């Protein structure tokens, strides 16, 4: 057994949204982790037992909104998963001797941070002897770990194209689907351009990946396209009228020497009966690796639609939990997937 799986780690969970709640469950059940703290953002959750907040047995760990309570618990690591990053909080945790594993996209590529921000984080790591690392599904596992694995087969890499497909028809989240993504809207009212593509959340992860493969990206381009429903369709969140947005496809492309080198395309849809007739796959990830060892790989999620909402948070929550021992043992500083050894999940009882 890997020696790193012999140690025990004190862990605190920061935030209990959809992803944080699954992370909290995983920590409670993990064979080498002791939950010692829980930070929440809702006043209604303060004072509740961590187990009660994630449908598990009581733990004796009580939710708080006071960072001092987390510091007093002396965790080895905080799983930091808020909706927005507070650099003051991040630096205070790090300089207090607490490592951080996060799902926040700002930390995938340290050089993409403002120099003053990076210097501040590095100084906090040096003071506390700590490390910070960010991962998840995409960006994270799907944009870093899998491309590294595929590149292991290559001696010449021409382009990586990663496509993400998501059938959203069973999602009963009207605000997200109609107001956020724009389903059911007139496509003429939706933005047709991508402002500052390199600022999008996957860009740092893509930069880090290609730099690790000695093929640094020069720049990014971005695009967004819409397809409309040919006929009215009822979905879990409501009705999509004919002629309104029923599929959205965005693309972020990392360029090198004027040519696409790493392309990430996402396609969200609520029906396949669309105009124009895009090639749509079931929910999953498709990779096309162009090089001297061409690869065409499709990864689907064999989960019934009724179970998807319960399954999907683990895609993002589990990689950070599995990374905790490796980040705790890493040298101080901002760490990336390229810096860490291969992370082996401890799946023991």
C-alpha positions, 0 to 999 in steps of 0.5 A: 500500500502507498505509504501516504495512505498510512497517515491520518489527516484532520480536515475542515470543509469550507462551504456546503453547496451542491459540491461542498455537501458531497465533499463533506460526506466523503470526508466523514466516510474517508478511512484516513480523515477526521472531520474537525471543522465546518464553515457555512455561509447560511445563518440557518446552518450555523449550529447544526451538526455536520452530519445533519447537513449532509444526511449522515450520522451526527459527527459532533462537528458544529457548523460555524461562520467564524473563521476563528473556529476553523483555525482553533480546530487546527485542521491539516487541510481545508477543502475550500469550495465557496462560490467566490474566492476571498483572498484574505481568507485563503491567505489567513488559512495558509499562513496559519499552517493549514493546507488548502485543496480547492475547486476554485479555478483561480489556482490551476495556473499560478502564473495567470494570477495577478503578480501581487496576488500570487506573491501574497499567496506564496508568502502565506504558504512560506510563512505557514509551511503550507500548499494550495492546490485546485482540482475538480472535474472540468477544470481539473480531472477532465482538462488535466489528468486525462490529457496527461494520460493521453499524451503519454501515448504521443511523441507528436501532439497536434491538437487536443479537442475535448467536448463536453455534452450535457442533456439538461432536459431533466434538470428542474432548475428554471433559473439556471436553465432559462435565466443563466444558460438562456434556454427558451430565449430568442437567440438574437437577445443572447451574446454572440461573442466571448469577451476576454477568452483567456479569463474564462475558468478553464483557461488557466487549467489548459495553460498549465496542462500544455506548459507541462507538456512543453507546448505553452499556449500563446493565446486564446480564442472563444466563440458561442453558438445557439441552436433553436428548437424545431418544435415546442418541447416540454422539459422538467423546468418548463416549456421550450417554444419552437424557434427559441434556444434549445442548445448552446455550444461554447468553445475555448481554444488555446493557440500555439504558433497561430494554430489550435492546440487545445480546444475545449467545447461544451454543448448544453441542450434540452432536445436533439430536434434542433436547427441547425442539426448539430451532432449531439452525444449523450451526456459525457466527454469526448476527446479527439487526440491528433498526433502521431498516435491518434485517439478518439475516446468517449466517456459516458456516465451510465446513470439513470436520468432520475439519479443524475442529480445525486450522482453528478456532484461527485465528479467535482467533489471527489478529486479534491478529497482524494488529493488531500494527503498529497497536498498535505505532504507537498512542498510549500507553495502553489501546487498544480497537477503537474507538480504532484505525484500521481494521486491514488485514491484510498478506497479502503473501508 
